[in-house]
């Protein structure tokens, strides 16, 4: 019940100021966002890859208001890619990008976002890795999918994200599976109206399994974005039935959540990729992590009480 309330708060400037000012906030935020700069995050990357894990890196920040901010976002990813190349970690670490951060919502935003993200995709390919386009709210998806299709003409490994709670996603999954795309399937973490999205957990879970079956039986590369033990087990079963080898799909989970499970899946031979965010504009990302799971909110509230 609290999920929609928290998601609404993620768009509130007043709540942003209140939570950002709370003394305990940084300690809790660090659980999900372990650094603000490339220098902060490089030791995390080295540690996780040394443990047999792979990563997808997200420079947090979405609600930009100027083309200059979009350019700065592009340059932040290029800086990260430069570091990864020098560390020779390109094959273990990919990038996740939100096109809103690249100017998608600005005037001429579709063309601006494509122009800004293309150099990032090119640089990633040059060090042996790739980029996945994150899904945002439903009004942005036609543009995201069009940019994904355009980038794949030159960089076919470019991935995208689909969200199980949207009614449209089953059709999107069939199209992407037929085209051989890399596709991360998540439940969805934005506040969407009942006209476009399932509202009940059991409906979302059922849709997730239907869509995952489509991806596993298709021609693409499924990326299972979930911490749910039941869905992870179902994914393994569907992969087995589809005749997929362990390197023909992967699991993805968030940094700071179920870290023991990351290591367990990697030890079993699965590709396990940790979604790791960093940066200073952490508020929207942090609030969606609280909304996704009551345990995350309880962790935050307990920390506030104990530090009070």
Backbone bond lengths (Angstrom), bond angles and torsions (degrees), N, CA, C in turn:
res aa  C-N    CA-C-N  psi(-1)  N-CA   C-N-CA  omega(-1)  CA-C   N-CA-C  phi
1 X - - - 1.461 - - 1.530 111.70 -
2 X 1.334 117.60 -30.94 1.462 120.54 -177.29 1.521 112.84 -78.75
3 X 1.335 116.76 -18.32 1.459 119.53 -176.18 1.515 113.57 -52.77
4 X 1.355 119.60 -53.99 1.468 120.25 -179.96 1.520 113.26 -60.33
5 X 1.342 116.62 -34.50 1.462 119.97 178.95 1.527 110.17 -64.69
6 X 1.326 116.50 -44.14 1.466 120.71 -179.46 1.527 110.36 -66.29
7 X 1.338 116.74 -40.10 1.458 119.41 179.00 1.527 111.35 -64.13
8 X 1.345 116.83 -37.16 1.462 119.87 175.44 1.524 110.21 -63.69
9 X 1.330 115.97 -40.03 1.469 120.16 179.01 1.520 111.87 -64.67
10 X 1.335 116.90 -26.88 1.464 119.56 -179.34 1.517 112.06 -65.32
11 X 1.346 117.46 -17.45 1.461 122.21 178.26 1.519 112.35 -103.13
12 X 1.314 117.83 5.12 1.456 122.39 -175.66 1.525 110.83 -96.38
13 X 1.337 116.69 121.02 1.468 119.91 177.13 1.524 111.01 -64.78
14 X 1.339 116.60 -36.09 1.459 120.01 -179.53 1.526 110.70 -64.14
15 X 1.347 117.08 -44.62 1.456 120.21 178.58 1.524 111.04 -67.62
16 X 1.320 116.73 -35.47 1.465 120.22 176.85 1.528 110.17 -58.23
17 X 1.330 116.36 -46.38 1.464 120.02 -179.14 1.519 111.38 -65.70
18 X 1.350 116.45 -41.23 1.460 121.10 -177.94 1.524 111.19 -64.44
19 X 1.329 116.44 -49.24 1.461 120.26 -176.72 1.525 110.85 -70.72
20 X 1.315 117.13 -38.88 1.461 119.75 179.76 1.521 111.71 -62.97
21 X 1.345 116.34 -30.80 1.456 120.28 -177.82 1.522 113.30 -82.58
22 X 1.333 118.39 -14.39 1.464 120.96 -177.98 1.528 109.69 -65.46
23 X 1.328 118.25 129.45 1.477 120.81 -176.25 1.521 113.85 -57.58
24 X 1.330 117.43 -31.52 1.459 120.38 -175.40 1.516 113.04 -82.65
25 X 1.339 117.03 -13.00 1.459 119.80 -169.71 1.526 112.40 -57.94
26 X 1.319 117.74 -47.19 1.472 119.18 -176.22 1.516 111.64 -58.40
27 X 1.333 117.17 -41.29 1.464 120.03 179.88 1.529 111.06 -59.25
28 X 1.337 116.13 -41.91 1.463 119.86 -178.24 1.525 110.78 -75.35
29 X 1.333 116.86 -41.01 1.456 120.35 178.30 1.522 111.18 -57.74
30 X 1.335 116.66 -37.02 1.461 120.80 -178.61 1.524 112.61 -60.50
31 X 1.321 116.54 -22.24 1.467 118.82 177.44 1.529 110.79 -64.32
32 X 1.334 116.60 -34.51 1.463 121.29 -176.12 1.525 113.04 -104.23
33 X 1.350 116.80 -26.03 1.456 121.32 -175.49 1.532 107.00 -130.17
34 X 1.322 117.68 93.86 1.473 120.83 -166.18 1.518 116.01 -83.08
35 X 1.321 118.67 16.08 1.450 119.20 177.85 1.510 111.53 -179.51
36 X 1.324 115.65 165.86 1.455 121.27 179.11 1.521 112.73 -111.06
37 X 1.335 118.01 -21.70 1.467 121.81 -175.67 1.524 110.15 -127.57
38 X 1.323 115.33 168.36 1.468 120.23 174.82 1.521 110.29 -59.45
39 X 1.329 116.37 -40.65 1.473 119.39 179.67 1.526 111.01 -60.82
40 X 1.346 117.12 -36.46 1.461 120.62 177.42 1.522 111.88 -65.43
41 X 1.316 115.78 -37.72 1.463 120.17 -167.11 1.529 112.94 -89.85
42 X 1.327 118.25 -21.61 1.461 120.07 -178.32 1.528 112.37 -57.76
43 X 1.339 120.75 -44.65 1.473 118.85 177.08 1.528 113.06 -60.58
44 X 1.319 117.67 -33.74 1.469 121.04 177.00 1.523 109.87 -64.84
45 X 1.325 116.04 -45.30 1.465 120.62 179.11 1.518 110.62 -59.89
46 X 1.320 116.87 -46.06 1.472 120.57 -179.80 1.529 110.95 -62.25
47 X 1.316 116.84 -41.84 1.464 120.97 -178.17 1.522 111.15 -64.78
48 X 1.331 117.20 -47.65 1.459 120.06 -176.44 1.528 111.73 -68.51
49 X 1.325 117.46 -41.45 1.468 118.55 179.39 1.525 110.95 -67.37
50 X 1.320 117.47 -32.59 1.464 120.43 176.97 1.523 111.61 -64.74
51 X 1.324 117.23 -24.10 1.463 122.21 179.14 1.532 112.76 -89.03
52 X 1.323 116.74 6.43 1.460 120.28 177.87 1.507 114.38 89.30
53 X 1.327 117.06 11.55 1.454 121.75 -179.82 1.521 110.10 -97.61
54 X 1.321 115.29 158.65 1.453 121.78 170.92 1.524 107.80 -112.39
55 X 1.329 117.19 168.01 1.454 120.33 -176.20 1.517 111.09 -135.55
56 X 1.334 114.96 155.89 1.451 121.96 162.15 1.517 106.43 -126.62
57 X 1.327 116.28 127.49 1.449 122.17 -170.82 1.529 111.33 -102.15
58 X 1.332 115.17 134.82 1.461 122.34 -179.99 1.522 108.71 -124.29
59 X 1.331 116.84 117.34 1.460 120.71 171.30 1.522 106.68 -83.43
60 X 1.330 118.09 109.50 1.458 120.47 -169.83 1.522 111.43 -69.80
61 X 1.341 114.29 149.37 1.455 122.12 -179.73 1.509 109.52 139.26
62 X 1.324 117.20 127.49 1.460 120.38 -175.08 1.515 113.31 -133.62
63 X 1.334 117.34 -48.50 1.455 121.07 -168.15 1.525 111.61 -86.12
64 X 1.324 115.74 65.80 1.452 119.82 178.99 1.527 109.28 -80.29
65 X 1.331 116.19 159.48 1.465 120.27 -176.39 1.521 113.40 -128.17
66 X 1.346 118.20 -3.72 1.467 120.57 -178.01 1.522 110.63 -138.03
67 X 1.330 117.14 153.77 1.471 120.11 174.56 1.524 112.23 -60.25
68 X 1.321 116.90 -31.10 1.463 120.10 179.67 1.524 111.28 -64.21
69 X 1.327 116.66 -37.55 1.467 119.79 176.54 1.528 110.94 -66.20
70 X 1.327 117.09 -36.79 1.465 120.53 177.33 1.528 110.54 -64.07
71 X 1.319 116.23 -40.79 1.463 120.50 177.15 1.528 110.86 -63.63
72 X 1.332 115.93 -40.57 1.465 119.95 178.51 1.522 110.98 -63.44
73 X 1.346 117.34 -37.77 1.464 120.84 177.29 1.523 110.61 -63.22
74 X 1.321 115.77 -45.48 1.474 119.36 176.03 1.522 110.74 -55.97
75 X 1.321 116.55 -46.74 1.463 120.55 -176.61 1.527 112.00 -66.65
76 X 1.339 116.93 -31.31 1.464 119.81 177.31 1.528 110.42 -64.29
77 X 1.328 117.10 -40.85 1.461 119.61 177.14 1.529 111.30 -68.62
78 X 1.320 117.02 -38.64 1.465 119.40 178.76 1.523 110.90 -63.89
79 X 1.331 117.08 -36.41 1.465 120.42 175.66 1.525 110.95 -62.99
80 X 1.342 115.96 -44.09 1.462 119.95 178.37 1.529 110.80 -61.00
81 X 1.317 117.26 -45.83 1.456 121.07 -178.31 1.524 110.74 -62.95
82 X 1.317 116.71 -38.47 1.469 120.21 177.33 1.528 110.70 -59.83
83 X 1.325 117.26 -43.42 1.466 120.80 178.21 1.524 111.10 -64.61
84 X 1.322 117.03 -43.51 1.466 120.13 -179.47 1.521 110.85 -62.46
85 X 1.326 116.51 -38.86 1.457 119.86 178.75 1.513 111.80 -63.33
86 X 1.312 116.16 -42.65 1.474 119.15 -179.55 1.528 111.71 -69.41
87 X 1.339 116.56 -26.63 1.462 120.69 177.22 1.526 112.34 -86.01
88 X 1.328 116.09 -4.14 1.472 122.95 -178.10 1.528 110.98 56.85
89 X 1.320 115.62 42.88 1.466 121.66 179.48 1.521 112.18 -112.72
90 X 1.325 117.06 12.27 1.454 120.28 -176.27 1.514 114.41 -56.27
91 X 1.328 116.84 -38.40 1.465 118.88 -177.03 1.524 112.57 -73.40
92 X 1.323 118.23 -12.27 1.466 121.06 -177.13 1.528 113.36 -104.97
93 X 1.329 115.78 -13.17 1.461 119.66 -171.17 1.522 109.60 -132.81
94 X 1.336 116.32 121.18 1.457 120.33 173.73 1.526 109.17 -107.45
95 X 1.330 116.34 179.74 1.454 122.45 178.81 1.526 110.75 -115.77
96 X 1.331 116.43 145.52 1.457 122.55 168.44 1.519 107.65 -115.69
97 X 1.323 116.65 133.20 1.467 120.00 -177.75 1.525 110.13 -129.86
98 X 1.327 115.35 143.70 1.459 122.05 171.43 1.524 107.47 -102.42
99 X 1.320 116.18 123.03 1.454 119.57 -174.81 1.523 112.44 -67.16
100 X 1.328 117.88 -22.06 1.465 119.28 174.41 1.521 110.37 -60.36
101 X 1.308 116.70 -33.18 1.461 121.88 179.44 1.530 111.38 -70.75
102 X 1.330 116.95 -19.58 1.458 122.58 -179.32 1.526 112.08 -99.45
103 X 1.349 116.44 8.93 1.456 120.46 173.46 1.504 116.30 104.62
104 X 1.325 118.45 11.38 1.458 121.94 -174.15 1.532 113.52 -57.85
105 X 1.338 117.77 -33.84 1.466 120.94 -176.59 1.532 113.26 -89.39
106 X 1.315 118.15 -1.27 1.462 121.58 179.86 1.533 110.08 -84.26
107 X 1.324 118.96 166.02 1.474 120.22 173.39 1.526 110.73 -54.46
108 X 1.338 115.02 132.92 1.464 118.85 -174.83 1.504 112.67 66.70
109 X 1.335 115.66 27.47 1.459 121.53 -168.51 1.513 115.54 -63.89
110 X 1.326 118.03 -35.85 1.466 119.58 -178.82 1.530 110.43 -60.98
111 X 1.332 115.88 -50.09 1.458 120.26 -179.72 1.526 111.05 -66.67
112 X 1.338 116.43 -38.17 1.462 120.49 -179.98 1.526 110.96 -64.34
113 X 1.343 116.47 -45.01 1.463 120.02 -179.92 1.522 110.99 -63.64
114 X 1.328 116.73 -41.58 1.472 119.95 178.46 1.520 110.82 -63.50
115 X 1.327 116.98 -42.18 1.463 120.41 -179.63 1.526 111.38 -65.31
116 X 1.326 117.22 -34.81 1.466 120.20 -179.22 1.518 113.00 -79.82
117 X 1.329 117.38 -34.63 1.460 118.67 -175.99 1.526 111.79 -80.96
118 X 1.326 117.71 -26.84 1.467 119.21 -176.70 1.536 112.93 -58.80
119 X 1.346 119.95 -45.24 1.469 118.31 177.63 1.522 113.22 -61.20
120 X 1.334 117.38 -30.65 1.467 120.71 177.84 1.528 109.86 -68.30
121 X 1.321 116.53 -43.66 1.462 120.85 178.41 1.524 110.36 -64.30
122 X 1.324 116.99 -41.06 1.474 121.06 178.27 1.527 111.01 -62.64
123 X 1.329 116.39 -45.66 1.465 120.02 -179.36 1.524 111.13 -65.39
124 X 1.338 116.42 -39.05 1.464 119.69 177.88 1.521 110.87 -62.21
125 X 1.322 116.85 -44.21 1.467 120.39 179.06 1.522 111.25 -61.42
126 X 1.324 116.76 -34.47 1.466 120.61 -177.72 1.522 112.43 -66.80
127 X 1.334 118.72 -23.53 1.470 120.25 177.73 1.537 111.27 -105.56
128 X 1.330 116.64 11.51 1.454 120.26 172.93 1.503 115.58 89.21
129 X 1.336 117.38 20.17 1.459 119.14 179.56 1.519 110.17 -130.63
130 X 1.324 117.03 -165.73 1.454 119.81 -174.02 1.517 110.30 -147.94
131 X 1.326 114.67 -175.87 1.461 123.00 -176.81 1.520 108.67 -130.21
132 X 1.323 116.01 141.63 1.461 122.03 172.78 1.526 108.68 -115.19
133 X 1.332 116.05 131.46 1.461 121.47 178.42 1.524 108.94 -85.99
134 X 1.322 116.35 114.71 1.458 120.72 179.03 1.525 110.87 -69.06
135 X 1.334 115.86 147.64 1.459 121.59 173.78 1.528 109.45 -85.83
136 X 1.327 115.62 139.81 1.456 120.70 175.02 1.525 107.80 -118.56
137 X 1.315 119.44 -151.25 1.461 118.79 -175.18 1.530 110.58 -68.17
138 X 1.334 116.44 162.71 1.466 121.34 -166.84 1.523 113.36 -61.86
139 X 1.336 118.38 -23.61 1.460 120.36 -178.43 1.524 112.33 -71.42
140 X 1.312 118.34 -15.25 1.468 122.40 -176.97 1.522 113.63 -97.33
141 X 1.329 117.30 -6.53 1.463 118.79 -164.87 1.520 114.03 -74.94
142 X 1.329 118.56 -36.70 1.463 118.37 178.90 1.524 110.41 -59.22
143 X 1.327 116.42 -41.97 1.465 120.54 177.10 1.527 111.06 -64.56
144 X 1.331 116.90 -44.20 1.465 119.99 -179.58 1.524 110.86 -60.53
145 X 1.329 117.47 -46.52 1.461 119.90 -178.35 1.530 111.27 -65.56
146 X 1.328 117.34 -35.67 1.462 120.25 178.14 1.528 110.77 -66.24
147 X 1.318 117.25 -41.45 1.466 120.99 176.86 1.526 110.21 -65.52
148 X 1.326 116.69 -40.84 1.463 120.93 177.06 1.525 110.70 -57.85
149 X 1.322 116.03 -46.90 1.463 120.18 -179.69 1.523 111.42 -63.14
150 X 1.326 116.56 -39.92 1.459 120.50 -179.81 1.534 110.93 -66.09
151 X 1.329 117.21 -44.52 1.463 120.48 -179.40 1.522 111.93 -64.94
152 X 1.320 116.94 -35.03 1.465 120.06 -177.66 1.522 113.20 -67.19
153 X 1.331 117.59 -17.14 1.463 119.50 177.02 1.534 110.63 -61.07
154 X 1.329 116.06 -37.79 1.465 120.74 179.49 1.522 113.16 -104.59
155 X 1.332 115.79 -25.23 1.466 121.03 -176.76 1.534 108.27 -132.67
156 X 1.336 116.70 80.25 1.473 120.38 -171.69 1.513 114.41 -63.38
157 X 1.337 118.94 -16.97 1.457 120.72 179.90 1.537 112.86 -82.19
158 X 1.309 117.71 -3.20 1.466 120.04 177.50 1.521 109.85 -58.61
159 X 1.326 116.32 128.41 1.460 120.81 -176.84 1.517 112.50 -102.09
160 X 1.329 114.84 173.56 1.457 120.42 174.39 1.531 108.62 -147.63
161 X 1.321 114.52 168.24 1.464 121.74 -177.74 1.514 109.41 -115.89
162 X 1.332 116.07 139.29 1.467 121.49 172.39 1.523 108.68 -124.20
163 X 1.346 115.47 152.96 1.455 121.94 -171.42 1.527 110.40 -118.33
164 X 1.325 116.12 121.99 1.462 120.88 -171.92 1.517 112.85 -64.37
165 X 1.321 119.23 -26.27 1.466 118.92 -174.73 1.520 114.30 -77.40
166 X 1.332 118.34 -9.51 1.455 120.57 178.83 1.527 110.78 -86.57
167 X 1.320 116.45 138.02 1.458 120.85 -179.52 1.533 111.25 -61.34
168 X 1.300 117.85 -33.77 1.458 122.26 -175.01 1.520 113.31 -71.26
169 X 1.331 117.99 -16.27 1.456 120.71 -164.49 1.522 113.29 -69.34
170 X 1.319 118.94 -30.66 1.465 118.53 179.49 1.527 110.77 -62.32
171 X 1.329 117.09 -39.55 1.467 119.92 176.96 1.530 110.58 -69.06
172 X 1.329 116.88 -40.91 1.471 119.70 176.80 1.523 110.84 -59.70
173 X 1.337 116.96 -41.61 1.465 120.79 -178.37 1.524 111.26 -63.94
174 X 1.310 117.67 -40.43 1.470 119.86 179.29 1.523 110.58 -62.97
175 X 1.321 116.62 -43.07 1.462 120.67 179.61 1.531 111.00 -64.38
176 X 1.321 117.64 -45.22 1.461 121.44 -177.84 1.527 111.61 -68.97
177 X 1.340 116.50 -37.37 1.464 119.85 179.17 1.521 110.87 -64.25
178 X 1.321 116.66 -38.77 1.461 120.43 179.26 1.520 111.89 -68.24
179 X 1.334 117.02 -30.73 1.470 120.06 -176.73 1.530 112.78 -85.73
180 X 1.336 117.74 -3.78 1.460 120.38 178.33 1.504 114.57 78.50
181 X 1.321 118.18 27.20 1.462 122.29 -175.69 1.524 112.16 -77.57
182 X 1.329 114.90 156.79 1.464 122.14 165.58 1.523 106.55 -83.44
183 X 1.337 116.65 121.92 1.464 120.25 -172.72 1.524 110.32 -132.69
184 X 1.333 115.83 122.37 1.459 120.79 172.15 1.531 108.28 -93.45
185 X 1.326 116.02 124.50 1.462 121.91 177.47 1.519 109.51 -101.74
186 X 1.330 116.46 122.86 1.464 122.64 175.90 1.525 108.16 -125.34
187 X 1.328 115.98 167.30 1.466 118.70 177.36 1.519 111.51 -73.90
188 X 1.326 117.57 -39.16 1.458 121.90 -178.03 1.516 110.72 120.37
189 X 1.338 116.60 137.57 1.474 119.89 -172.59 1.522 113.13 -133.90
190 X 1.339 117.36 21.73 1.454 120.76 176.67 1.532 109.18 -114.14
191 X 1.306 117.09 156.34 1.460 121.98 178.55 1.525 107.71 -80.46
192 X 1.335 116.45 107.75 1.458 121.70 -176.94 1.528 110.48 -115.73
193 X 1.328 118.27 145.96 1.469 120.86 -179.30 1.518 112.25 -73.16
194 X 1.333 114.87 159.25 1.468 120.73 -178.36 1.522 112.04 -64.23
195 X 1.332 117.61 -18.01 1.462 120.35 179.59 1.520 112.36 -70.60
196 X 1.334 117.36 -20.38 1.464 119.16 -175.16 1.523 112.98 -124.47
197 X 1.335 117.87 -10.14 1.471 118.70 -171.62 1.518 111.50 -145.19
198 X 1.340 114.64 147.62 1.461 120.54 170.05 1.524 109.26 -63.48
199 X 1.329 115.82 144.48 1.454 120.87 -177.94 1.525 113.12 -109.74
200 X 1.330 117.40 -17.99 1.454 121.91 -175.99 1.528 111.05 -102.42
201 X 1.330 115.87 140.30 1.458 120.65 -176.60 1.523 112.36 -56.67
202 X 1.328 117.55 -43.47 1.467 119.01 -176.31 1.525 111.02 -65.75
203 X 1.327 117.14 -32.14 1.466 119.97 177.10 1.527 110.40 -69.83
204 X 1.312 116.25 -40.12 1.468 120.09 179.40 1.525 110.58 -65.90
205 X 1.331 116.59 -42.06 1.463 120.42 179.58 1.522 111.36 -61.92
206 X 1.339 116.61 -43.08 1.467 119.69 179.07 1.526 110.70 -63.63
207 X 1.318 116.85 -42.37 1.460 120.05 177.92 1.525 110.55 -62.89
208 X 1.326 116.66 -40.41 1.469 120.99 179.46 1.529 109.96 -57.03
209 X 1.318 117.53 -45.61 1.466 120.61 -178.07 1.522 110.78 -67.15
210 X 1.324 117.65 -41.52 1.474 120.06 178.39 1.534 110.27 -60.75
211 X 1.317 116.29 -45.38 1.464 120.27 -177.99 1.527 110.62 -67.98
212 X 1.319 116.51 -40.25 1.464 120.26 179.42 1.528 110.60 -62.38
213 X 1.318 117.29 -38.65 1.469 120.19 177.33 1.538 109.76 -61.25
214 X 1.322 116.61 -43.04 1.463 120.56 178.15 1.525 111.12 -59.26
215 X 1.322 116.77 -43.99 1.466 120.31 -179.20 1.518 111.80 -67.38
216 X 1.322 116.94 -43.07 1.456 120.51 -179.06 1.534 111.68 -65.02
217 X 1.314 117.20 -33.93 1.465 120.80 -179.02 1.515 112.63 -86.92
218 X 1.338 116.90 -4.16 1.456 121.15 -177.11 1.513 113.50 -91.19
219 X 1.325 115.35 -163.74 1.466 122.16 -174.55 1.526 113.12 -99.97
220 X 1.321 117.49 -1.96 1.451 120.29 -174.38 1.520 113.66 -94.22
221 X 1.331 113.93 -161.51 1.462 122.03 -177.82 1.526 107.39 -121.10
222 X 1.344 117.68 103.56 1.471 120.21 -178.30 1.519 112.05 -77.10
223 X 1.330 115.27 139.64 1.456 122.88 174.56 1.529 106.56 -123.07
224 X 1.330 116.44 113.83 1.462 122.14 -172.22 1.518 109.00 -89.15
225 X 1.314 116.79 103.96 1.456 121.44 179.95 1.516 110.34 -94.83
226 X 1.321 116.93 91.52 1.460 120.89 -177.90 1.522 109.85 -162.27
227 X 1.349 115.25 148.88 1.460 121.62 171.75 1.523 111.09 -107.23
228 X 1.312 117.30 0.79 1.460 123.32 -173.92 1.534 109.35 -75.98
229 X 1.338 118.98 115.92 1.475 120.57 -177.80 1.519 112.85 -56.91
230 X 1.332 116.85 -37.22 1.473 119.48 -179.03 1.528 110.47 -66.51
231 X 1.324 117.85 -42.32 1.460 120.38 179.91 1.526 111.27 -70.11
232 X 1.309 117.31 -32.59 1.460 120.20 176.83 1.532 110.08 -65.09
233 X 1.324 116.47 -43.06 1.463 120.30 178.01 1.531 110.90 -64.62
234 X 1.325 117.07 -41.30 1.463 120.90 177.93 1.520 110.43 -62.98
235 X 1.332 116.78 -40.32 1.462 120.57 178.67 1.527 111.08 -60.67
236 X 1.317 116.82 -42.76 1.461 120.22 178.48 1.525 111.16 -62.95
237 X 1.323 115.78 -40.29 1.460 119.96 179.25 1.530 111.14 -66.49
238 X 1.328 117.50 -43.40 1.459 120.78 179.89 1.528 110.99 -66.12
239 X 1.328 117.20 -37.83 1.462 120.40 177.59 1.521 110.73 -62.94
240 X 1.336 115.83 -42.55 1.464 120.58 179.15 1.527 110.73 -62.62
241 X 1.331 116.70 -45.35 1.463 120.28 -179.44 1.525 111.65 -64.69
242 X 1.334 116.45 -32.30 1.463 120.65 179.54 1.522 112.38 -81.33
243 X 1.335 117.42 -3.52 1.455 121.05 179.62 1.512 114.18 74.29
244 X 1.325 116.94 25.53 1.461 120.25 -179.21 1.528 110.98 -84.00
245 X 1.328 115.27 137.76 1.456 121.07 173.02 1.527 109.27 -79.24
246 X 1.341 116.35 166.66 1.463 120.19 -175.08 1.523 112.98 -63.51
247 X 1.332 117.46 -23.58 1.464 118.92 179.79 1.527 112.35 -94.58
248 X 1.321 116.66 12.39 1.466 120.73 -179.21 1.523 112.64 -106.63
249 X 1.311 116.17 12.88 1.457 123.03 172.48 1.527 106.09 -165.34
250 X 1.334 116.93 170.43 1.459 118.83 178.06 1.521 110.54 -151.41
251 X 1.326 114.47 161.88 1.460 121.90 173.12 1.516 108.71 -102.30
252 X 1.320 115.31 146.48 1.453 120.77 176.00 1.522 109.11 -133.44
253 X 1.320 116.42 132.82 1.460 122.33 177.78 1.518 109.28 -137.80
254 X 1.314 115.70 160.38 1.450 121.86 -177.08 1.526 111.73 -78.63
255 X 1.308 115.68 143.29 1.458 120.86 171.35 1.525 109.32 -57.70
256 X 1.332 115.97 134.14 1.458 121.09 176.67 1.506 115.13 90.19
257 X 1.326 117.89 -2.37 1.466 120.92 -179.57 1.525 108.97 -125.43
258 X 1.333 116.90 122.47 1.467 124.14 177.91 1.529 111.89 56.01
259 X 1.314 116.84 48.02 1.462 120.70 -177.53 1.522 112.57 -60.61
260 X 1.332 117.78 -33.56 1.470 120.22 177.25 1.522 110.81 -62.87
261 X 1.323 116.40 -36.06 1.463 120.23 179.00 1.530 110.61 -68.22
262 X 1.322 117.85 -34.82 1.466 120.12 174.72 1.528 109.84 -54.06
263 X 1.332 115.38 -49.94 1.462 120.84 -175.83 1.522 111.69 -69.27
264 X 1.334 116.57 -36.51 1.475 119.82 179.37 1.514 110.81 -62.59
265 X 1.326 117.96 -47.51 1.454 121.11 -178.64 1.522 111.01 -65.13
266 X 1.328 117.19 -40.25 1.462 120.02 177.77 1.522 111.21 -63.77
267 X 1.341 116.60 -39.66 1.463 120.92 179.69 1.522 111.71 -65.12
268 X 1.331 116.86 -27.66 1.463 120.85 178.07 1.520 112.90 -81.19
269 X 1.324 116.31 -1.71 1.460 120.34 177.88 1.514 114.75 98.55
270 X 1.329 117.17 1.38 1.462 119.89 177.85 1.518 110.68 -77.19
271 X 1.315 115.44 150.69 1.456 119.17 168.30 1.525 107.66 -76.71
272 X 1.308 116.47 121.21 1.465 121.91 -176.11 1.528 107.66 -125.00
273 X 1.326 115.53 114.95 1.462 121.18 -176.24 1.532 109.61 -111.28
274 X 1.311 116.53 130.73 1.464 122.59 -177.62 1.532 109.22 -99.97
275 X 1.325 115.58 119.89 1.469 121.54 178.50 1.522 107.41 -77.99
276 X 1.328 115.96 110.93 1.465 121.73 -171.41 1.523 109.62 -120.88
277 X 1.328 115.61 117.66 1.463 121.60 -178.86 1.518 110.16 -103.24
278 X 1.325 115.29 150.09 1.460 119.49 173.78 1.522 108.45 -151.46
279 X 1.321 116.36 163.95 1.452 120.84 179.30 1.519 111.20 131.19
280 X 1.321 115.81 176.22 1.464 121.09 -176.24 1.523 112.81 -93.26
281 X 1.322 118.90 -26.43 1.464 121.36 -177.46 1.526 109.35 -91.57
282 X 1.338 114.65 70.69 1.461 121.87 -167.68 1.528 113.88 -93.48
283 X 1.324 119.07 -9.88 1.464 121.15 -164.91 1.538 113.50 -60.33
284 X 1.337 117.84 -51.76 1.463 119.71 -177.30 1.520 112.24 -61.67
285 X 1.323 116.51 -42.77 1.467 121.04 178.87 1.519 110.43 -62.13
286 X 1.329 116.37 -45.58 1.461 121.71 -178.37 1.531 111.21 -61.86
287 X 1.321 118.06 -44.13 1.462 121.03 -178.18 1.528 111.69 -66.07
288 X 1.324 117.87 -34.94 1.468 119.07 176.86 1.523 111.23 -68.40
289 X 1.321 117.96 -32.84 1.460 119.71 175.84 1.536 110.23 -65.61
290 X 1.327 117.45 -37.98 1.469 119.93 176.78 1.523 110.66 -66.10
291 X 1.324 116.59 -39.38 1.464 120.25 -176.61 1.515 112.60 -70.29
292 X 1.328 117.00 -29.03 1.462 120.35 -174.07 1.514 113.18 -68.29
293 X 1.320 117.05 -30.89 1.457 119.10 -171.10 1.519 110.03 -147.61
294 X 1.333 117.93 124.63 1.465 120.17 -179.97 1.525 113.44 -55.27
295 X 1.329 117.72 -32.87 1.465 120.21 -178.72 1.522 110.87 -62.42
296 X 1.342 117.27 -34.33 1.458 119.55 178.03 1.522 111.05 -65.52
297 X 1.343 115.83 -41.04 1.457 119.68 178.29 1.519 110.92 -66.24
298 X 1.321 117.18 -41.89 1.470 119.99 178.56 1.523 110.92 -61.09
299 X 1.333 115.86 -40.08 1.466 120.56 178.05 1.531 110.14 -59.31
300 X 1.334 116.63 -44.70 1.460 121.42 -179.85 1.518 111.42 -64.40
301 X 1.342 116.64 -46.63 1.456 120.34 -177.20 1.530 111.16 -66.72
302 X 1.352 117.40 -40.42 1.465 119.69 177.55 1.525 110.64 -60.94
303 X 1.339 115.61 -39.09 1.456 118.75 -179.42 1.531 110.86 -66.16
304 X 1.327 116.49 -38.81 1.452 119.96 179.06 1.524 111.03 -64.73
305 X 1.349 116.76 -41.80 1.455 121.25 -179.87 1.523 110.70 -66.33
306 X 1.337 116.20 -45.10 1.461 119.96 -176.26 1.524 111.25 -66.94
307 X 1.340 116.77 -29.67 1.465 119.91 179.68 1.532 111.89 -89.48
308 X 1.367 114.17 -11.37 1.452 117.71 -178.54 1.514 112.49 -63.16
